[in-house]
Amino acid sequence: MSTQHLVLAAVAAALALGAAPAAQAQAKEKCYGIAKAGQNDCANLSGTHSCAGQSTTENAPDEWKYVPKGQCKAMKGLSADEAKAKMKK
């Protein structure tokens, strides 16, 4: 293998590694109603707090966590629309 091929292979590998975190970030979704107290990922739907780790209730429908895309329903979680509807009840 020539030096040029080695350099091109190294550059391709570096680019592939740099793209991996972006692909992983896109493969997540917000899942409502599954966060344990103090383990939510950010602000809740009801607006009572605006930061991660501030939930005070287990599995509150307005609290959310990021989960792998497509896994929310298997975890008995809710979409944002479902969470909003549940909060109105």
N, C-alpha and C positions, 0 to 999 in steps of 0.2 A: 504494500500500500504506500502510495507516495505521501510526501509531507502535505501536499495540497488536500488530498483526500482526508488525512487525519485532522487537519484544521477545519475542513467543512463538516466532518462528523462531530467534532467538538462543538462547533457553533450550533449545529442542528440540535444536539443534546441539550445545550444551554437554553435554547429557545423553547424546547419542549418542556423543560423543567419550569421555566417561567410562566408558561401557559397553564400548567396544571392547577395552581391555586385559583385562577380565574374560572376554570371549568368547574372546580369544586364549589366555588361560591355560587355559581349559577344553578347548581344542582340541589339547592335547598329551598324550602318554603316555610312560611310562617304557619304554625299549628297552634290553634287556640284551645284553651281548656285542659292542657296537659302539664302546665308548669307547676312545680312544687313551690311552696312558699320560699321566697328569696332566690329562686332560680329562673325567673323570667329573663328574656333576652333584651327587652327594651320597654318603652312606654306602653301602657295598656290602652284599650279602646275607650274606657270610661274617663280617662284623663285625670285620674287621681294621683298619678306619678308619671315621671318622664325618664326613668332610667332603669337599667338592668339591675336585677337583684332586689327590687323594692316591693315585690308582691308579698302580701301578707296572708293570703288564703291559698290552700291547695286546690289545684285544678279549676280555678276561677275562669269562667268563659271569656273574660276580657283580657286575660293574660296569655302570652304566647312564648313559644320557643321555636328556634329554627330546627327543622328536621330534614332528613334526606327527602328530596322530591318524590312524591308518591307514597310516603310512609304515614302521613298524618291519619288517614282513615283507619289504618291498621292499629294505630295507637289510640283509637277512639277519640281523636281530636276533631276540631271544627275548622272550617274555612272562616275567613273574616266575615262573610255574609251570614253564615250560620251562627257565628258568635254574636253578631249584632242582633239577629232575630231572637236569640235566646236571652239576651240582656233586656229586651223589650218586654218579655213575659213577666 
